[in-house]
Amino acid sequence: MSAATPKVSRLSQKIDTQMARARHAGLLRQRRALAIAKAGDNTPNEFMLEGVSFINFSSNDYLGLSQASVLVEAMSQGSQLYGVGSGASPLVTGYSEAHRQLEQALCEASGHEAALLFCSGFSANTALMKTLFDRHDTVVADKLIHASLIDGLRDSGAHLKRFAHNDIDAAVKLIATHQPQAVITESVFSMDGDCAPLGALYQACQQAQSWLIVDDAHGFGVLPVAKQPRASVSNCDVQVVTFGKALGCQGAAILGSQACIDFMVANARHYIYSTALSPANAYVAYRAVKWLGESTKIADTLHGIIDAFRRQCQQAGITLSDSVTPIQPIVIGELERLQAVTDGLKARGIWVGSIRPPTVPKGSARLRITLNVNHTQAQLDHLIASLVEVL
Ligand SMILES: Cc1ncc(COP(=O)(O)O)c(C=O)c1O
């Protein structure tokens, strides 16, 4: 008797088909384990992959804090003070003095009344949308808001009306027509690096008695007050701050009124039914917020590097978009060309984010160059010379 051929399950077939389709379209996403230079290695922004060294122009660690000795030491102090894990969800016994202290520091830094911590920005955003809204609500949002906000809004069942990216006239019209519960945008857009017109949006929201909710993932710690619209970011009803970008660590916070945060504590399923952020991580984020408050010149250093990069690109004839932030995209268009450009940069030891649909609209595949305070002039020169060769 021959053994029966094992049957392939329907789910495995579905997975195989979808993966083959993505591979064929050049859209398959894969990860790679990098050997990142350690703090103190004196090789900022470099990593090794399969024996080859690359300069990293794709990290969101804008202030270089992920490797800064102040935070590396804080991680060990935090775990000695509070332990490495919170051991329970926040409403059980997972919420400790480490969390409370960080929330207070964030309120002092932002001007908001209260704060609520999450393990990631993704869960903070989805929790916020799903908890605040339901199918009776209408929400107006920028076309390019982050996937986590979209997922949360879908889960909430709210009616979503979207305006063309950063088009304030279209936003004002939608707000006047729909009188939404809230308007949602990002301070700095993650794939474009441009800033939302927060002042004008806030005014329109006030007139319509709508909340303005700002995902400040790429703005917090990056935009100095002098550079618009940092000054107005606290002029919003809810601000989401993530710790994995400029703060160099992990986690996120929702900042808002005491009533809003109390409502989230009582109802947000992502908060209630999930182990609280590690207290050691909370301590590191606390030290990062404090460090930021004392390091008044750091944002200027970053903007000096951004200005130098943009000036050199202009001199070299490289077209950039209108971004004053560390996110400097170069739109390439088609996938094949993006692949060729990225390969050319890799061959020159440069690692740049290669962003493809559906993360960005079809036909706008792009290089997403991110700059940070540790990029040296020599690294910038090498990047620009390489871009001139490959573009
Ligand atoms: C605009 C924006 N919001 C939220 C998130 C999610 O933050 P986290 O990485 O902490 O989950 C990201 C990260 O990719 C982001 O770019």
The ligand as a MOL file (V3000), in Angstrom:
LIG
                    3D

  0  0  0     0  0            999 V3000
M  V30 BEGIN CTAB
M  V30 COUNTS 16 16 0 0 0
M  V30 BEGIN ATOM
M  V30 1 C 3.9470 58.4510 11.4930 0
M  V30 2 C 4.1390 57.2200 12.3150 0
M  V30 3 N 3.2690 56.9570 13.3060 0
M  V30 4 C 3.3830 55.8720 14.0750 0
M  V30 5 C 4.3990 54.9550 13.8760 0
M  V30 6 C 4.4830 53.7450 14.7340 0
M  V30 7 O 5.4140 53.9320 15.7500 0
M  V30 8 P 6.2030 52.6900 16.3860 0
M  V30 9 O 7.3450 52.4250 15.4570 0
M  V30 10 O 6.5940 53.1380 17.7350 0
M  V30 11 O 5.2490 51.5390 16.3980 0
M  V30 12 C 5.3470 55.1900 12.8790 0
M  V30 13 C 6.4680 54.2480 12.7030 0
M  V30 14 O 6.7730 53.7160 11.7360 0
M  V30 15 C 5.2110 56.3470 12.0670 0
M  V30 16 O 6.0600 56.5940 11.0750 0
M  V30 END ATOM
M  V30 BEGIN BOND
M  V30 1 1 1 2
M  V30 2 1 2 3
M  V30 3 2 2 15
M  V30 4 2 3 4
M  V30 5 1 4 5
M  V30 6 1 5 6
M  V30 7 2 5 12
M  V30 8 1 6 7
M  V30 9 1 7 8
M  V30 10 2 8 9
M  V30 11 1 8 10
M  V30 12 1 8 11
M  V30 13 1 12 13
M  V30 14 1 12 15
M  V30 15 2 13 14
M  V30 16 1 15 16
M  V30 END BOND
M  V30 END CTAB
M  END
